[in-house]
Amino acid sequence: MPSWLLPALKAVLPHLGDIVSAAKPAFTRRKPESGTDVQQQIAELQAAASQNAEHVKELAQQLQSTVTALEKSAELADTRLKRATVISAVAVSLSVAALLVAAFTLLRL
């Protein structure tokens, strides 16, 4: 038996009754409802759908601002990478030049 299973069972077992009582209505049959109850459910579903649409719009705006911030950060990182590459190339060039000067000096002696 995996070592993580026993602590998980100890954590879930005290709440098992609550879980079953919460899930039981979803699996039981209901009596046919009257027309007013159906109309009320339709109205509730429409309200929930419009509320979900508002939440989706808010999430889309947040996602758009996040993508914009990521694009700006990527541009900044690209600029810094280019700058570091140029500085590295200059440093390598100077070190090669210094090595050549040192080698030329040693050969002249």
ZIVEN-V730475 format. One record per pair of residues at least 6 apart in sequence whose ideal C-beta (glycine too) atoms are under 6 Angstrom apart, sorted by the first residue. I is the first residue (numbers start at 0). GAP is how many residues later the second one is. Records with the same first field share a line. If there is no record, write none. Layout:
BEGIN
I=GAP + GAP
END
This chain:
BEGIN
none
END
